[in-house]
Amino acid sequence: MHHLSKDMQACIYECLRCYQTCIGMASQHCLEQGGKHVEPEHFRLMLACAEICRTSAHFMLIGTPHHKHTCRECAEICSECADSCERIGDMQACVDQCRRCAEQCRVMAA
């Protein structure tokens, strides 16, 4: 396996945590809460966030230089998801994880 820098290892970790957090909160929290938690724009954003996080981690793990592009997009989507979760409320774990992931992805995209 190729050598992963400390920054890349940290980003992979945060991306996978964010994937787990977003998909878990969407399916275990939002679906149960209903109402504004399942409004299409918010719910799709959570699913998109989970998927771009998984994809970014995957691209870094396989060692493709295209991870810079996915990480740039991941940072943007994670920031949007954090804002959306914060607006809805009662989703602080998702807000915090999305912000951590966005920050790490900005480092990798640079």
Summary of the structure (lengths in Angstrom):
residues: 110
radius of gyration: 13.6
end to end distance: 23.2
largest distance: 45.7
contacts: 368
relative contact order: 0.20
helix: 86%
strand: 0%
